[in-house]
Amino acid sequence: MAVTAGRKPAPAARLGRAGEALVPIASAAFWVSVALTAVAATAAAATLFGSGALRGTAVMNGSARGTALVALFVAVPLLALSMVAAGRGSARALIAWLGAVTYLLYNAVLFLLATPFNRLFLLYAAMFALAFWSAVTLLHRMDVPAFGERFSARLPARALATYLAAVAAFNALAWLAQVVPAVLSDQPPAFLVGTGLTTNPIYAQDLSFWIPLTAVTAWWLWRRRPWGLVIAGALLTNLVVESVGIAVDQAFGHAADPASAVASMAAVPLFVALAAIGLVPLVFYYRNLDRRSE
């Protein structure tokens, strides 16, 4: 962003005019996400409908198909529609776009590492790579400091930050309660029994990346920093879709193997409730974004 003669540019110059494309069709961010849309839809459809593609245990195959269903019918349409709306100048759609990419990135790791190697491996790898680079190119395209000025002063930033901090803390405690005893024990961890896995990719990526990112974002949001405002929206969007996804994958996993303790129907109403709860901060977030256009 250029600065001339020591003066700050006018807000209209930095924030763009109403109806102006926030991510032009000619940009790398747009075309990487177009490729992600196509690859993610193909990978999810092949996982959901493909016969004999998955080679894991019955319960894990069922869970993978549940995740694929949400990816195909929720995340991919959200990505495609938000790209179109962002092209018409919607700042809210830009955050939804980033949120959909975040969901696909998270679950691409699970497709890669929570399913035994199979014929869909290259599709899963491409989905992961395209989701990663979609996030990178999209954030690079955004003028994050200017984007932070699109939020109303009435945004309950500290309340939203508290919610994200609570999500990070509760997830960390829940995972560490399983991981720490397993690390100190000479026996195989109980949380792997029936999964066919040698490690848990959920614990791995959450504890190493997503939980720290959520905690840092909560701190930035508490201080109303632009990066906190932007990333918080993606995380809030992802949390709602992911809660729906977990509810569905638990239902599919239980249906595939009712005797397995890996998936439980008891978890379904819990995560449906968490998705409903997550809608509350998400609505407050979007209602206070791009107020200047209302």
Phi, psi and omega in degrees: 000122184283145175233128183239141174054029176070008180256147175285138178297156177297146181307320181297324181291325183275328187265345179089156180273157178301135180085355180279135181298127179278330175229097184300153179300331182285352186280155177297322181302319181295311186285329174295321179288329173298315178297320178299317179304313182293315183290317180296320179296318180294314181296317181293318180295319179294324178290318184286316188253345184293135180267121177079009181286321183273144185236017181271191175291161184302316183293321180288324175297318178298316179297320179298320178292324176296317176298319180297323179299315180291322177299316185287320188255354177238300187292315181295314175298322177300317179298311183296314181293321180291327176296318179296314182293322177295327176295341177262007173103010182276117177290325179298320179296327179297320177291319177298320176303310180296324178294319178295319177298319180299317178298315181293325177296313181301314186278341172297324176298319180291320176298323181287318192248344180258003174236134177304152181311131182211186185295343183266005186306313183295325176295317179296319179296318178294321178298316178297311182298315182291325177294317179299309183287336172296315178297315181297310183291327179291315179293325177294325181289327183287142168269089189300314178302319179291322180298326179299338180279355178282350184272141177292150175296342181276358177303124179282068188302318184288328176292317178294322178296321178296320178298313180296320178297322178294319177300314180298315183294313182294321177294318179299314180296318180297317181288318181293331177296334176270319188285314185300311177300324180293321179296324183275353183260153175271355182266154175301141182296138182296331184288353177263348183298126178086355181268335186077008182263156174262344173206172183252108182292340176292309178300318183299308184283327179294310185288331183270334186227301192290319179293314175300319179299318180296318179295316179295319178298320178299319179294315178298319181293320177304322180269004177058041176278146184304317180297324177294320179297319183286307184293327179302320180297318178295318181292319178296319177296313180298321182299321179292311181295320180294323177297318175298317180299319179294318177302316181289318182291330175292319178295316179293319179296317179295319179296326181287328180209085183299338182278347184281143176272357182291323179237142184221137175293338178296335180283340185298304179297329178299312183282334171296318178296319178296324176296319179295318177298318181295338177293333183295303177297329180295318178296316178299321180297307184291327179296332183258012177257136178063040180295336184295339182271357183267000000 
